[in-house]
Amino acid sequence: MDREATDLAGVRHISYQTLGSTNAEALSRARAGERGPLWITAKTQTAGRGRRGSQWVSPPGNLYATLLLTEPSPSPQAPQLSFVAALALHDGITACAQQLGPLLKLKWPNDLLVEKAKVAGILIEGENEPSFAVAIGIGVNCASHPQNTAYPATDLAAVGAMVAPEALFIAVVAAARERLKQWNCGQGFAAVRTDWLKRAVGLGEALQVRLPGREISGRFQGLDDAGRLMLEQAGGVTTIAAGEVFGFGGR
């Protein structure tokens, strides 16, 4: 049997050997009336994707999972789930590999880094019919990572943490439950933002942000109350809702 529905800490979980994409499967189920909460995992993905339509290489041995939620908050607050998920991933990885805690950092808006190399990513996608649903997709490089990427990548094994994806998934499920409680449908974002900033890479540093058609640089001053990046420039502070951050510390 390719999949099996189980109850994991009060949330249903369906596991697959192979899927095109856990996010695509979650959104397909949402369109068919699934309301969640529901976790979907796959040992491999044939069409995994990241932000801006990029490919997420998905060999066996890593964690690929999506949490489907229905009406998690008013739709304007739903992008905040990227920060909630990042904290849950940070908590889960730290629970499984405590030695990585001081090295594991969050990169705006939705990546996890170890020593400035990407070890995990998050993709938030939504569906409006028949009801508002959000798929929170996560990918963690447990045993391997892609080579020759535009941004440096690594995996947990490469930095000395031998963590099985199944064990990490259980830790992330527990952490996500607590972080969603903290967020409280968007009402608790101030606390989420504070916790996220404590783990942020590049805070106070010069960095660059790649936007459609251009790049801008400045000093990372924090997040506003909507989660937008605050970039200090010569003319004042610019807030950025979406972009790709790189060049920390002038790199």
Steps between C-alpha positions, in 0.01 A plus 500: 500500500650831394342710770361461845289739704607521863432727794808689611459711813138567413567583134445262209804396298514339156836369384604417145801327355500735201302810411535773245479761776362487854371856458326416173338196663382709795349769278332238282339353810393848611326557167322167552370614839771387744515741791788368707696538706685234304869419462616347172851357464691328222831316499573646157345763275513504122384861462605671822512876480617799694418867490454680166450168322852373566564125512550331838718196439344217703710182534430240772635563849374855544176633648219615270179591678197728471250609762157584359292747703158643422406853607814531715457878523361792302672476161717815547671332797560164327850593368608522866484121501840505332649633825297256710624209289860623513490505879343154509776367275765667715342350813470155342856485370636629830302234689662230285849651484558733793857576391364682196293744705759780509585451130147479360371835375189627323530690174221731390244406401504121516836319497705333773878526485793331668806722479335696218426192290138402435387185676121539475235699316133581535234558235161648596220462244126563519172389349181707518233252385293341642651666810819682590773239550875534551768244422817541708767307314836423658810335366799414718831371369564223750738270311588685179479839332506630143830604348585808294205704625473878477503519881733276710328183626580234756331214687474390860729200453767719340511718812518203734133440585374156403123553513255263333219681316239294688633612839530859385143495371364394840695782667378755243136392542523561876678832451252617236211431737657726764603774258150511347360545850742785557401664169130463590356561151716811462417659834833390648727607215686753718637214712578295189687795348702547820599133508580501129728803531692333784598228252541719191815511292628838388314721747678836503720398207524634150324277249354498153146416391420374153167634375335450161724683256735659753707462815518733797733510799485633851521401865258241638313679779235239583140417410196725509174389658399319179827310464643720225876543495618842615803616303680816607628702207643849460153647447330319787351159569352299213257216576505196271218248483669246270850450366814287518756597764871439448839664556498504880780709646600616153551147364 
